[in-house]
């Protein structure tokens, strides 16, 4: 396992569902935050979309209010 401050080995899998450097990053961040799991999103806009979808699913309300210049609106 790579230690703190180590560089990614270019021969390792870069992006594999359930493995690779993304999973390693998510596990490391979860450990740093003391949480069971973490999810990496390549953009803030993608993270916002997932957060809104999760909120709608939990509340049963798919209606949200957004500022006209909010990322999901642009």
C-alpha positions as a printed Julia matrix, in Angstrom:
74×3 Matrix{Float64}:
   0.0    0.0     0.0
   1.19   3.48   -0.79
   2.22   5.59    2.14
   1.46   9.23    2.86
   3.07  11.48    0.3
   3.85   8.63   -2.08
   3.43   8.95   -5.82
   1.04   6.76   -7.81
   2.78   3.88   -9.58
   2.07   4.32  -13.32
   1.85   0.53  -13.7
  -1.1    0.32  -11.27
  -4.69   0.3   -12.54
  -5.81   3.88  -12.99
  -9.59   3.52  -13.02
 -11.34   0.22  -12.41
 -14.82  -0.19  -10.96
 -14.19  -1.17   -7.37
 -10.42  -0.76   -7.58
  -7.56   1.38   -8.81
  -6.39   4.78   -7.68
  -9.89   6.25   -7.29
 -10.83   3.59   -4.73
  -7.49   4.11   -2.98
  -8.17   7.86   -2.83
 -11.7    7.32   -1.47
 -10.43   4.94    1.23
  -7.65   7.32    2.22
 -10.03  10.28    2.5
 -12.52   8.2     4.5
  -9.71   7.27    6.88
  -8.61  10.89    7.22
 -12.18  12.0     7.93
 -12.94   9.08   10.23
 -15.9    7.95    8.12
 -16.9    4.53    6.84
 -16.64   5.57    3.2
 -16.03   8.49    0.88
 -16.9    9.2    -2.75
 -14.72  11.09   -5.22
 -16.34  13.22   -7.93
 -14.23  14.79  -10.67
 -16.27  18.02  -10.6
 -18.21  20.03   -8.06
 -21.17  20.14  -10.44
 -21.32  16.34  -10.51
 -21.14  16.21   -6.71
 -24.01  18.74   -6.48
 -26.16  16.65   -8.83
 -25.59  13.52   -6.73
 -26.27  15.41   -3.48
 -29.55  16.76   -4.89
 -30.56  13.31   -6.11
 -29.81  11.77   -2.69
 -31.75  14.53   -0.92
 -34.74  14.05   -3.23
 -34.67  10.3    -2.64
 -34.49  10.64    1.14
 -37.23  13.26    1.4
 -39.49  11.98   -1.38
 -39.53  15.53   -2.76
 -37.85  16.07   -6.12
 -38.42  19.85   -6.04
 -35.44  22.06   -5.26
 -34.88  25.81   -5.46
 -31.7   27.02   -7.13
 -30.22  30.44   -7.73
 -30.28  31.21  -11.49
 -26.45  31.21  -11.56
 -26.06  27.96   -9.59
 -23.88  25.36  -11.36
 -26.76  22.91  -11.95
 -28.67  25.68  -13.75
 -25.9   26.77  -16.11
